Amino acid sequence: MMSLLPSLPTIVALVKIGLLVGGLMTAAAYLVLVERWMAAWVQDRKGPNRVGIPLTKIRLFGLGQPLADGLKIILKEDFTPKHVDKVLYVAAPLVLLAASLAIFAAIPFGSSLPPIPALGLTGEEPLLVAPGLDVGVLWVFALSSIAVYGVLLGGWASNNKYGFLGGLRSSAQLVAYEIPLGLGLLGVVLAAGSLKLDAIMNAQASSGVWYAFAQPLGFIVFLIASFAEAARLPFDLPEAEQELVGGYHTEYSGIKLLLFLVSEFLHMVTAAFLIVIMFLGGWHLWGLTGSGPVETWMVALIRFAVLSAKIFGVILFFMLVRWSWPRFRFDQLMNLAWKVMLPLGLANLVTVAAVEEFRPQLVTALGEGGAKAAAIAVPWAVFFLGWIAAGLLTPSGTDNTPIRTPGPLDAEHVLGSRPHDLLEA
Amino acid sequence: MIASILPSISPGTLLAGGITATAASLWLLLPSGRSGAADRTARWLGWLLGIVALASFLATGHRLGSVGEEAVFLTVALVAVISGAATVVSRSPVYAAIWFAMALAGVAGVLLVLGGQFLGVATIVVYAGAILVMFLFVLMLAQPAGLAPYDRVSNEPLLAAVAGAVLLGILSLSIGRLTAEPPSCCLMSGTKAALLAGSGSAAEPTSAAEAGIDMLADNHVARLGGELFGRHLLAVEVAGVLLLVALIGSIAIVSRGAADAAPAAARRVAP
């Protein structure tokens, strides 16, 4: 049984990994360009439009910009400050990048390919690196929790108080928003009855109801939490150079900084994938993609195109939000996570569980169509109720009035109401 | 391979030798507050003995299906074992925590290779992703300036090493008696095929996989959940109540702290 040649499944998996990593890295480079174009469009200027083919005068709308940017940052001095913990300083960006790439093992990047008998692939070939992984959603969740290490270690190894505080801040943010993120995921998992992301897409395709329509509250909670997990505006405290002296990567430069930034960008791409796959139907589009097994190459290509277009749309939304919202203050960010997102996520989970539990009774009482309509109407009612409740009950700490901390010489502090205050005075 | 070079030594002897070498290596490596040069010699000897121990463990092991499987399994297993040793012998608490995270990643890798998908991922989510991050928070916040002496040396290195060796010996004896036949080859190939080829086109299932290793099945998590909430429902509920009690306790502690500081907080709200 000792065979030196890798088996066919191994080769297929390696090809998929190569395609995925190559595609993701190229996409990340070009998405930076798209982001700069988006910024220029929002701010009514032209944006990068000059770099084209090197050594010629051909501009190509600035499509050479990512290459030039990459070269520039790679050729920069890779400076390591004297006071850092060298091992962890180098390890932190690597951990972050490895975790954010490994997430994609469980994320499908299309529906599946029809059988290719010429290569010995007799079954439908799913466009997913690890199709046998039955715990896809948990895998994504586990590896995004590993990303906290990169942030925490980067801040600690820098041996710089601003970097350290930035690391603590970012990791507290990541840990706090993992809970609403998980609650949003749980609603979908409960409705689809599977932890596999491709099974979740199939469930939406076969019923024709995307979970964004069936679970609006879960969708909003998940969307906001994934903004926070990807550290995008309005949650991008690590980028706050002016007011907070940056974040966990203050002491980083050159290619190590690039690794941090690329992983943050990959987090955004992951978030876009998850939003599309779990809430926006994945590769499904009514009347275009069908919902059955893939028989022809045409269907496979259309589904791949639909999924890619949706993901690109969500990424554009991420970028548009970046230029539309101011940054949160840290206490506002934490209040939002624990006092708004967590209860809303729980409300969504309870609603979904109730709807799924009573679905058979609904079908017997209202018929197939009526049950479907009721299963959508009830969550929307909860959504509006939750929205109003959150608006009315939001703690006042989330408004922008400054919190006044009494100084040591304030009269009210010296003559406080407590007896020992008076004694001390 | 090594076993074929040393055919005269029985696996039992190899195992006993490996365990002894492990204990000696840990005893030498544990921070015991020796002086500089002696400490360095002890550490070199310790690492050397550790390698000997690992080699003798490898020599007793059963060979797995194919080269690829063996390489993957050996990588994750070595990561787990070496990181586990490094956790206890490392001098800095932060590094110890990082090594512990590596050991957990290795254990999760072993579980994934053996088909325990849910356990593998849950190890990462629960231990590496939640508990250890809290450890790191505390370590980093608590000790900004150097370490206390009682953190730098290990109190009873000899007793600790002997206790570890005894535990290791008992465990390997009992597990060895449980699995008289080497099960790893069949388990591995079935798992790997299921992992790589997916549900539809899995290679022919081997006897061990057919014999009812539920976790290799396609609906692995669903079966696990059914088992947990069917046969072990009471245990799950009791664990839930225990966690609830812990939660209420922590809230009680926190709110007592808040009550002491309440007058100050009340003043702060006033504009």
Interface residues (C-beta under 8 A of the other chain):
Chain A: M1 M2 S3 L4 P6 S7 P9 T10 V12 A13 L88 L121 T122 G123 E124 P126 A130 P131 G132 L133 D134 V135 L138 W139 F141 A142 L143 S145 I146 V148 Y149 L152 L153 W156 F164 L168 S171 V175 E178 G193 S194 L195 T401 I403 R404 T405 P406 E412 H413 G416 S417 R418
Chain B: G65 S66 V67 G68 V94 I98 A101 Q117 F118 V121 A122 I124 V125 A128 G129 A130 V133 L136 F137 M140 L141 C185 S189 A193 A194 L195 L196 A197 G198 S199 G200 S201 A202 D218 N219 H220 V221 A222 P263 A264 R267 R268 A270 P271
